[in-house]
Amino acid sequence: MGGCLIERTTPIEELVALLPDAVGYMMRAGIKCIACGEPVWGTIESAAQEKGLPQERIDRIVADLNAMLPSGAPEGTGCR
């Protein structure tokens, strides 16, 4: 895949704009109730740490989100 990938430091707001399906995935992963209106600020990593997820789980979440990206994602998306 070309371009930048989703990273631990990708802001949640940017992630959801890029990949709307991330909302359901993040909820299943135990990260914030994005869909129920709770404001979400910060990064994927900070949201996962807030929920007490171990580093290995955060790495898996980031990898899974990257696997969900469409092959035609815009160049530079998710860069930090």
N, C-alpha and C positions, 0 to 999 in steps of 0.2 A: 504494500500500500504506500502511495506517495504522500508527502506532506507530513505534518506533525501529528502526533497521536495524543490521545487523552492521557493526562498525567495526574499524579497525586495532587499537584498544585492547580489543576484546572478548577476554576470557580464553578460552583453548583449551577449558578444562573447560566453560565456559558454552556455547561454540559447539557442542560435541559433544552436550551435553544438549538444546540447542535443535534441532539439525540433525544427527542421526546420520549422514546421508549425507555430511556434511562430512569424515568420516574418510577415505573413499576418495578424495574430491576432493583433500584436503590431501596425501595420499600421492602421487597422480599429479602434483601440483604440486611435489613434491620437499621437502615439509615434514614432518619427523619421522615416524618409524614408529609412529604412534599405535596401530595395531592389534596390533603385535607386543609390546606390554607396556612399551615405553619410557615412563617417566613424562613427562608433558607439563605443564610449568608455564609461565606467562607468557601473553603475548598473541599474536594472529595475527601482528602486526608483529614482535615479538621473535623468534618462531620462524622467520619468513621471513628476517629479517636474519641470524640465526644460520647459516642455510644459504647466505648470500651473495646472496640474491635482490635485484635492483635495485628501486628505489622504484616504478617503473612496473609491474613484475610484481606487487608487493604490492597496488597499486591494482586491478589486474585480478582478483586472487584475491578481494579483498573484494567487488568488483562481482559476480563469479560466485557467491560464497556468498549474497549478497543475492538474486540471481536464483533461487536454489534454495529460498528460504524459501516455505513454503506461504502462501497468501493469508490463512489464518486464524490466523497466528502471534499469540500473546498480545501485547496492547498493553504497551509498555514493555520488551519483550524486547530484549536487546542494548544497552540504554542505558548510557552511561558518562558 
